[in-house]
Amino acid sequence: MEIYKDLSSPASQEFEKLLNSQLSKVSIEEGKIIDGKINKITEKFVFLFVEGLKSEPVLDINELKSMGLVDKIKVGETISVLLEKIEDKNGEVLVSASKAQKIKGWDKLVEAYEKNEPIMGKITSKCK
């Protein structure tokens, strides 16, 4: 088997330009909230597409059930998720919709506090 080594050819240079332009558009970092497009929904999982990732992020359907979102999502829609790990030891992308929702909630609270705006809430329990 012969390996193609002429990287100075016009085709290789064009491919390198295309690849670099695509990668420079996408800023993917662990710990950031990103939007994923829903590709497929099964009984156990929701498969997402996120531009710039090698692997397809997968959400456990039970996470969305606990958030009350499982009946509201459809293929083709986008959902915000927290990118926990770009690649774990199995090569999988780890994401969490519930953690993304919590972070967004805290961000709204901080923003309201900084603007000195009142916040409406509901007391659900008390602590001693």
Beta strands, then each sheet from edge to edge (+ up, - down):
strand 1: 33-41
strand 2: 45-49
strand 3: 58-60
strand 4: 78-85
strand 5: 94-96
sheet 1: 3+ 2- 1+ 4- 5+
end
